[in-house]
Amino acid sequence: MRVVFLDDVDGVARAGEIKNVADGYARNFLLPRKLAAAATTSTMQQADKRARALAKEQEKLDEAAQTVAGKLTKSPIIIEAKVGEQGRLFGSVTASDIADAVSAHAGSKLEHRQVMLATPIKEVGTYEVSVILTRNVKAQLTVRVKGEGEEEEAPKAKSRAKAKAAKAADDDEDEEDEKDADEDEDE
């Protein structure tokens, strides 16, 4: 049966498209739910008008989403979580947590389904996460997970200081070992 789609049907068609579908699918699913109508000249004209209106709406949504995407890519989203000694989180940072943080940062509502996170984040660090803002606009944002109470630049400075101290201690031990070796050769 040839039908005109009045509304988007995931995986099948978008509003305004004309397709041939199985008779039973049209009679039992599409037509009773008013997702599609039989393809006549009048329904095709109505669907064309509706498709143009939906396309204009989608363009406006895409423009707004582009500005939000610009905000999101400029600075990282910082999420604080409880952390153990080895840098592993107590629990994890999920798509819902990221969606809440993005909503607070960007000022627009974002659902967890729009965050493309393969597995929950379980360690402190910086991660790249994809976010689908509209069906045409996707953004790649940086999520930084840090421990509660951890200062912004302090961990890097502390780790550098510890590394320098450890290197200095190793150098001192190496010099002492060389002196001992030189003294043993002299004797």
ABEGO torsion letter per residue (X at the ends): XBBBBABBBBGABBBGBBBBBBAAAAAAAAAAAGABBBBBAAAAAAAAAAAAAAAAAAAAAAAAAAAAAAAAAABBBBBBBBBBAAGBBBEBBBAAAAAAAAAAAAGBBBBAAABBBABBBABBEBBBBBBBABAABBBBBBBBBBBBGBBAAAAAAAAAAAAAAAAAAAAAAAAAAAAAAAAAAAX
